[in-house]
Amino acid sequence: MHALTNALKIINAFFANIVPIGDILWTFPQNFSWYANIPIIGSIPFAIYLLLGMGIYFSIRTKFVQFRYFKRGIQVLTKKKKDTTGVSPLAAFMLSAAMRVGPGNIIGVTGAISLGGPGAMFWMWISALLGMASSFVEATLAQIFKEKDGDEYVGGLPYYGQKLAGNKKGVGIALAILFIIYAMLSIPIQTFHVFTAAGTAIASVTGVSTDRTSPLYYALAIILIIGIAIAVFGGIKRVTAVTDRMVPVMAVLYATVIVGLFIANIHLFPAFIQAVVIGAFKPDAIFGGAFGTVLAQGIKRGLLSNEAGQGTITMSAAISEQDHPVEQGFVQSIGVFLDTIIICTLSGFIVCGAHIWTNSAYNWEVLKDSKIDVFLSSLKEMIPGTAADGAVSLFICICYGLFAFTSLLGLVSFASIAGTRITKSKAFTNFVRALGALIFVPLGTLCVLAGLELDNIWYVSDLINIALVFANAPIILYGGKYVYRALKDYVDNDGKRFVAKNIGVESDIWKDE
């Protein structure tokens, strides 16, 4: 174990050299004094302007498609459709939700509020409502440019990126590699979340913290590795069979518990809305009091939760069986709404309602560094009495663990789909699956068992996130013209079967029938 610990420390030290690059990309051009000194504007990095601007632009160009066709998206989801070569729209939605509805719905929201105050929630809402349009565009592109791999569809960022770059294979391969790196570096983080959830759940039941060398942790590590491997090596249809069942359960379970607390604390709702709206433009001094900080935290954490405009959910959009590409766009935009407007808001209400930064029983300066502790402490403050503390904490920890587990399934599955842009060889697809399930998941478990956090992997994940944004944004801004044509085609032809040549695109999928 000593040799292992030293090896992991070397890995952590290696990633430390990469961390500053991520900081530069997230804060650019704030690292230049001439920009940083501009009032208000200088407190907001370019990445935030890009994400907000993209959402505004797509909303205007599509005449706010995310609202006009919201109901139609629900109808597409609930319509029974035979899937012959792909998976159903509902199954694809559940798979995307497996990635979106993750620990970020708890940790991300808590972190945004801890650093920016309640006002960060307001900017998360704005980013989501606008990001729904960005998600519509990238999902529709994924459908337009999807391809066949045996009896399944494949597609997403590497595919539409290659096609829109003049079908240059090097572009597709580069985007596929970038996504695979993103997925693999995110896997240890989600693995940590599974163990954190398990440890906290055990503590809530027994009242005793479990040591990381406990046999229970070793058993969990074995079960986790085997479970992920069995699911992902069974192919995308086996993964969707798992997520079809797990996502509704975890979402409903989490929502039921939090809605129950919401009802029990309904008297706090007016104060919650007031704190969010006022804090969005005039943040409290305890959070730094800077408008740019609260806005940046809301937008950044909103993105990392719902992933709109990042290109990371596009693989699930591509695999769906549809009659028209824009219908999957409608469905994917609903996913952003579910993630941020509903689930993140429920989490935000708990944190803001408890208001523990003003509670003398807590040392806020110490507590704020542990996001899960902030959330669980907030949860206890919102529970009437004390008898239900353990039960509620247990339920939330179960949800937290399920969120992380389904995120792991999504990361490995999407990486294998991205890998098909490099080569459709079954051996390579299995290699990518093995890399995730049998190398990086075990790496995460070993870090836990060795008592290490590998903090720098978390920061490097932020770097890959913003790198994907910078890669995906210009591609979908350029490719948007095909989406607008597809939307017009859908409206003019009353949703009839799509034919790619009608919008000036060649496709082996979308042909005359």
TIVEXLO-882045 format. One record per residue (C-alpha): x, y, z. Coordinates in steps of 0.001 Angstrom, whole numbers, padded with zeros to 6 digits, always signed. Example, Ala and Ser with C-alpha at 12.3 -4.5 7.8 and 13.67 -1.06 7.14 Angstrom:
// residues 2
+012300-004500+007800
+013670-001060+007140
This chain:
// residues 513
+000000+000000+000000
+002946+002320+000684
+004231+001936-002892
+000713+002553-004204
+000359+005701-002122
+003648+007050-003470
+002583+006280-007043
-000721+008132-006557
+001108+011096-005060
+003305+011225-008167
+000150+011261-010328
-001286+014099-008251
+001983+016054-008558
+001965+015559-012341
-001523+017020-012658
-000474+019964-010471
+001525+021261-013446
-001634+021321-015589
-003929+023035-013067
-002776+026622-013867
-003827+026158-017522
-007411+025520-016437
-007336+028578-014199
-006154+030712-017130
-008910+029461-019459
-011685+029946-016891
-010494+033453-015919
-009244+034761-019310
-008858+037699-019908
-009097+038662-016234
-005394+037866-015968
-004745+041096-017903
-004939+044203-015726
-006347+046413-018515
-009407+044124-018664
-009691+043342-014962
-009826+047072-014165
-012931+047665-016318
-015878+048174-013914
-018284+045192-013778
-017292+043903-017237
-013781+043114-016050
-015095+040904-013251
-016592+038437-015734
-014377+036029-017750
-014772+035432-021478
-016075+031872-020956
-019134+033244-019178
-019818+035751-021946
-019446+032952-024483
-021920+030641-022756
-024484+033346-022066
-024036+034902-025488
-024421+031565-027237
-027640+030845-025337
-029035+034285-026178
-028049+033987-029843
-029565+030522-030320
-032715+031538-028440
-033239+034495-030778
-032348+032600-033973
-034740+029754-033142
-037417+032162-031856
-037057+030649-028387
-037632+027087-029551
-037014+025830-026004
-040307+027366-024881
-042350+027104-028086
-041777+023356-028380
-041478+022408-024725
-044865+020672-024804
-043940+018884-028030
-040788+017604-026351
-042900+016063-023593
-045101+014413-026233
-042053+012954-027991
-040836+011545-024671
-044131+009902-023816
-044912+008611-027318
-044407+004858-027719
-041984+004369-030564
-040488+001177-031921
-036706+001418-031965
-035130-000728-034655
-031497+000376-034877
-031244+003029-032222
-032814+003406-028803
-036096+005117-027998
-036214+008899-027365
-037122+008180-023731
-034179+005797-023285
-031811+008356-024845
-033251+011010-022529
-032713+008784-019493
-029119+008147-020550
-028469+011881-020913
-030149+012458-017544
-027793+009846-016070
-024972+012265-016915
-026775+015520-016170
-028480+014521-012938
-025308+013859-010977
-023546+014942-007800
-023328+018417-009341
-027012+018825-008519
-025970+018773-004868
-022255+019617-004756
-022303+022072-007677
-025272+024041-006361
-023886+024085-002825
-020491+025195-004114
-021988+027995-006212
-023963+029317-003233
-021025+028891-000830
-018803+031018-003075
-021289+033432-004620
-024233+033482-002237
-027934+032802-002957
-027765+035047-006042
-025791+032330-007837
-029072+030408-008127
-030555+033227-010229
-027725+032995-012748
-028005+029215-012789
-031636+029671-013813
-030720+032155-016529
-027949+029916-017849
-030357+026964-017954
-033240+028774-019676
-030858+030091-022332
-028773+026922-022355
-031875+024943-023339
-031519+026551-026795
-027822+025617-026980
-028710+022051-026008
-031401+021980-028711
-028876+023025-031363
-026130+020556-030437
-028590+017663-030008
-030168+018360-033395
-026725+018465-035014
-025924+015124-033378
-029045+013646-035001
-028442+015205-038430
-024890+013867-038671
-025264+010522-036886
-023999+007325-038510
-024506+003587-038264
-022185+001243-036390
-023544-002246-036924
-027115-002240-035657
-026665+000903-033535
-026425+004631-034173
-023338+006588-033154
-022629+010296-033252
-022169+013418-031202
-019478+016106-031023
-016678+014180-032824
-019062+013300-035665
-020731+016639-036353
-017425+018390-035637
-015725+016386-038395
-018568+016884-040885
-018763+020644-040273
-014982+020949-040668
-015153+019723-044246
-015178+016045-043255
-011551+016220-042074
-010984+012999-040150
-008214+014553-038069
-010748+016968-036547
-013064+014109-035592
-010223+012108-034062
-008955+015126-032087
-012442+015812-030694
-012891+012126-029840
-009572+012041-027981
-010452+015248-026120
-013759+013768-024995
-012190+010456-023958
-009643+012360-021836
-012487+014379-020282
-014435+011202-019487
-011487+009295-018034
-010377+012168-015784
-013963+012625-014575
-014321+008960-013592
-012149+009054-010411
-014128+012079-009224
-017474+010310-009614
-015972+007238-007934
-015058+009430-004943
-018685+010566-004810
-019914+006961-004592
-017664+006275-001596
-018514+009609+000034
-022203+008742-000256
-021646+005260+001175
-019552+006519+004086
-022026+009249+004963
-024965+006827+004681
-023294+004372+007071
-022539+007186+009499
-026154+008410+009389
-027380+004933+010354
-024730+003869+012868
-023534+007250+014096
-019956+006023+013540
-017605+007112+010761
-016226+004251+008677
-012484+004071+008159
-011344+003917+004541
-009522+000662+005238
-012782-000939+006365
-013758-004233+004660
-017008-002475+003697
-015063-000064+001485
-013147-002914-000151
-016426-004748-000789
-017957-001587-002280
-014908-001155-004545
-015291-004709-005904
-019064-004358-006411
-018640-000980-008130
-015974-002172-010571
-017896-005356-011451
-021213-003506-011785
-019819-000847-014129
-017960-003452-016211
-021007-005707-016642
-023146-002760-017754
-020766-001051-020194
-019395-004216-021826
-022982-005171-022605
-023198-002251-025024
-025307+000882-025121
-028628-000990-024998
-027680-002702-021732
-026578+000651-020276
-029878+002273-021291
-031733-000671-019740
-029997+000177-016446
-030450+003959-016675
-034114+003535-017725
-034722+002055-014296
-032265+003916-012100
-032710+007512-013276
-036457+007761-012559
-035997+006075-009168
-033178+008348-008008
-034801+011516-009384
-038201+010751-007849
-036669+009654-004531
-034566+012817-004285
-037405+015090-005383
-039857+013444-002954
-037586+013995+000057
-036685+017569-000875
-040249+018522-001849
-041363+017166+001521
-038870+019472+003229
-039957+022296+000932
-043583+021867+002027
-042537+021683+005689
-040602+024938+005240
-042904+026675+002739
-042872+029792+004911
-039226+030295+003854
-040024+030365+000123
-040677+034141-000177
-037383+034843+001615
-035626+032327-000665
-036832+034087-003825
-035954+037483-002378
-032452+036356-001384
-031837+034850-004818
-033025+037866-006817
-031403+040507-004620
-028232+038474-004211
-027916+038125-007989
-027211+041837-008335
-026108+042816-004843
-024330+039857-003219
-023735+039777+000523
-020290+040845+001765
-019750+037438+003404
-019457+035992-000142
-017139+038749-001343
-019846+041168-002462
-018717+041084-006119
-021347+040940-008872
-018923+039216-011245
-018231+036446-008750
-021858+035545-008155
-022641+035630-011887
-019580+033563-012811
-020300+030956-010121
-023919+030602-011220
-023099+030245-014920
-020068+027997-014396
-021733+025606-011971
-024908+025640-014075
-022854+024508-017076
-021023+021808-015124
-024393+020491-013961
-026590+020622-017095
-023687+020587-019621
-025591+022704-022171
-023331+023864-024990
-020457+021678-023844
-021008+018856-026327
-020743+016156-023669
-024378+014989-023840
-024532+014857-027631
-023634+011164-027864
-026933+010219-026213
-028833+012515-028592
-027301+010757-031609
-028252+007202-030638
-031984+007912-030476
-034417+006604-033109
-036321+009620-034459
-038383+010641-037487
-036913+014128-037416
-033671+015452-035833
-035272+018475-034158
-037514+016264-032032
-034450+014974-030193
-033436+018620-029790
-036756+019305-028061
-036164+016326-025760
-032602+017306-024845
-033586+020877-023976
-036105+019445-021488
-033181+017627-019875
-031542+020970-019073
-034817+022204-017563
-035159+019085-015408
-031572+019272-014214
-031297+022930-013269
-034722+024518-012991
-036188+021618-011005
-033527+019496-009282
-030876+022178-008716
-033545+024592-007455
-034705+022050-004876
-031109+021698-003660
-030645+025478-003673
-033767+025959-001563
-032334+023686+001145
-028984+025520+001271
-030458+029021+001077
-033316+028230+003435
-031008+026882+006132
-028792+029979+005850
-026126+028343+008004
-023514+031026+007189
-025336+033222+009705
-025817+030438+012263
-023369+030772+015160
-023552+027010+015721
-021417+026537+012618
-017926+027730+011755
-018723+028904+008248
-015118+029638+007267
-014208+026015+007950
-017453+024345+006891
-017750+026061+003482
-014746+024134+002137
-016676+020846+002327
-019678+021131+000028
-021312+017861+001087
-021021+018863+004762
-022595+022240+003973
-025497+020513+002240
-026062+017874+004922
-025822+020510+007677
-028369+022616+005777
-030563+019546+005415
-030614+018969+009174
-031553+022576+009808
-034563+022192+007485
-035867+018980+009073
-038641+019630+011618
-037470+018172+014935
-034619+015670+015069
-036247+012234+014801
-036074+012186+010988
-032473+013415+010701
-030943+010003+010111
-033619+008781+007701
-033531+011900+005521
-029735+011957+005449
-029749+008272+004489
-032175+008835+001600
-030165+011790+000294
-026914+009836+000507
-028480+006972-001437
-029551+009427-004143
-026112+011035-004112
-024484+007642-004631
-026906+006713-007424
-026263+010075-009103
-022543+009279-009153
-023039+005677-010300
-025193+006619-013307
-022707+009378-014158
-020001+006710-014290
-022117+004646-016682
-022659+007699-018884
-018993+008695-018936
-017729+005249-019979
-020539+004735-022506
-020151+008145-024139
-016365+007687-024297
-016849+004398-026171
-019257+006103-028606
-016776+008942-029148
-014088+006356-029764
-015989+005013-032780
-015027+008223-034582
-011389+007074-034338
-012196+003561-035517
-015334+001426-035525
-013262-001624-034579
-015031-003594-031842
-011652-004207-030225
-011017-000471-029861
-014504+000134-028469
-013870-002545-025854
-010461-001009-025151
-012108+002338-024308
-014665+000561-022129
-011861-001320-020365
-009917+001911-019895
-012857+003417-018048
-014290+000425-016201
-011099-001498-015430
-008461+001247-015138
-009963+004600-014118
-012777+003316-011886
-010235+001164-009986
-007903+004199-009878
-010634+006148-008110
-011277+003303-005670
-007549+002926-004935
-007296+006650-004164
-010096+006253-001626
-008637+003123-000045
-005183+004739+000122
-006643+007791+001872
-005767+010224-000935
-008009+012833-002540
-006000+013498-005723
-007220+017108-005564
-005485+018103-008774
-007542+015672-010880
-010609+017689-009836
-008991+020882-011104
-007813+019217-014324
-011423+018130-014902
-012367+021822-014850
-009703+022399-017523
-011127+019690-019799
-014642+021038-019253
-013722+024499-020480
-011595+023050-023290
-014672+021189-024541
-016704+024389-024378
-014117+026254-026465
-014024+023355-028943
-017798+022853-029190
-018979+026480-029210
-017550+027584-032592
-018635+024288-034160
-022295+024594-033164
-022334+028329-033919
-021196+027491-037452
-023430+024427-037749
-026453+026295-036452
-027493+027111-040030
-028363+023445-040610
-030380+023359-037411
-032408+026431-038441
-033112+024797-041806
-034106+021541-040096
-036457+023403-037760
-038046+025192-040729
-038379+021856-042510
-040113+020422-039436
-042577+023310-039270
-043262+023476-043034
-043779+019708-043374
-045702+019230-040139
-043042+016956-038633
-042917+014444-041488
-039925+012140-041959
-036745+014187-042404
-034680+013988-045588
-031157+015415-045253
-030811+016654-048817
-033680+019078-048169
-031326+021144-046016
-028230+020622-048171
-026681+017740-046209
-025596+014299-047401
-026488+011438-045095
-026676+007649-045270
-029317+007743-042521
-031727+010480-043543
-032657+009351-047073
-035889+009297-049026
-038184+006483-047988
